[in-house]
Amino acid sequence: MADRILVIKPGYRGQVRDAFAVRRYECREPFHGGSFFEHEGQPYCETHYHGKRGSLCAGCHKPIAGRCITAMFRKFHPEHFVCAFCLRQLNKGTFKEQNDKPYCHGCFEKLFG
């Protein structure tokens, strides 16, 4: 089944109760505005939908829509892929990794060189 955004119209009966039950199980919040994301036949809020799909930023833990950097087997908004020491933005391929954290070359040399 393709992923899609569903909108529950006021007064609609049927799957709404089931959708609310699944939604509450995930994050214990009601659907806001009557809309949710569907993934593998289940309804999710935006955050849990992206979590299930592996498209949450490893830096801010918010959904990624648009440009994305994949590094260290994780995904980041470009502005959140930063050196773990100086916090300057990094570009994929121009960083060093230590203990599962990214570092710019200068900080890496100072700290681990």
C-alpha positions in Angstrom: 0.0 0.0 0.0 1.4 3.4 -0.9 1.9 5.9 1.9 -0.5 8.9 2.0 -2.0 11.5 4.1 -5.6 10.9 5.1 -8.1 13.5 6.2 -11.0 12.5 8.5 -14.1 14.5 7.6 -16.3 15.6 10.5 -19.1 13.1 11.2 -17.2 10.2 9.5 -17.6 6.8 11.1 -15.9 3.6 10.6 -12.1 3.4 10.8 -11.8 6.6 12.9 -12.1 4.8 16.2 -9.5 2.3 15.2 -7.2 5.1 13.9 -7.5 7.0 17.2 -6.7 3.9 19.2 -3.5 3.2 17.1 -2.5 6.8 17.3 -2.9 7.0 21.1 -0.9 3.8 21.4 2.0 5.5 19.5 2.2 8.8 21.3 -0.9 9.2 23.4 -1.9 12.4 21.6 -5.2 12.9 19.6 -5.0 13.6 15.9 -4.9 17.4 15.3 -7.2 18.7 12.6 -8.4 15.2 11.8 -5.5 14.3 9.5 -2.8 11.7 9.9 -0.2 9.8 7.8 -0.7 6.2 6.8 2.1 3.7 6.6 1.7 0.0 6.1 -2.1 0.4 6.7 -1.7 2.1 10.1 -2.3 5.8 10.9 0.5 7.9 12.4 1.2 11.5 13.4 3.9 13.2 11.3 6.7 12.5 13.8 5.9 8.8 14.2 5.3 8.4 10.5 8.8 9.7 9.7 10.2 7.7 12.6 8.8 4.5 11.1 10.2 5.4 7.7 13.6 6.4 9.0 13.3 10.0 7.9 13.8 11.8 11.3 16.8 14.1 11.6 19.5 12.6 13.9 20.3 16.1 15.1 16.9 17.6 16.0 14.7 14.5 15.8 12.2 16.3 13.6 10.9 15.1 10.2 13.0 15.7 7.2 11.3 17.1 4.1 13.5 18.3 1.4 17.3 18.2 1.4 19.0 15.6 3.6 22.5 14.5 4.4 23.1 10.8 5.1 26.2 10.1 7.1 27.2 7.5 9.7 24.1 5.5 8.8 21.8 8.3 9.9 20.0 11.2 8.2 20.3 14.9 9.0 18.9 18.2 7.9 22.0 19.9 6.3 22.0 22.6 9.0 22.1 19.9 11.8 25.0 17.9 10.5 27.6 19.7 12.6 31.0 19.1 14.3 30.4 17.6 17.7 33.0 20.0 19.2 32.8 23.4 17.5 29.2 23.0 16.1 30.2 24.3 12.7 28.1 22.8 9.8 29.8 19.9 8.0 29.5 18.6 4.5 29.3 14.9 3.8 32.8 13.6 3.0 34.6 16.5 4.8 34.5 15.2 8.4 36.1 12.7 10.7 34.2 10.3 12.9 35.1 9.3 16.5 32.8 7.4 18.9 29.9 7.7 16.5 30.2 11.5 16.4 31.2 13.7 13.5 34.1 16.3 13.8 35.6 18.8 11.4 39.2 18.0 10.5 40.6 20.8 12.7 38.7 19.7 15.9 39.5 16.1 15.2 43.2 16.8 15.1 43.1 18.9 18.2 41.1 16.3 20.2 42.4 13.0 18.8 45.5 13.7 16.7 
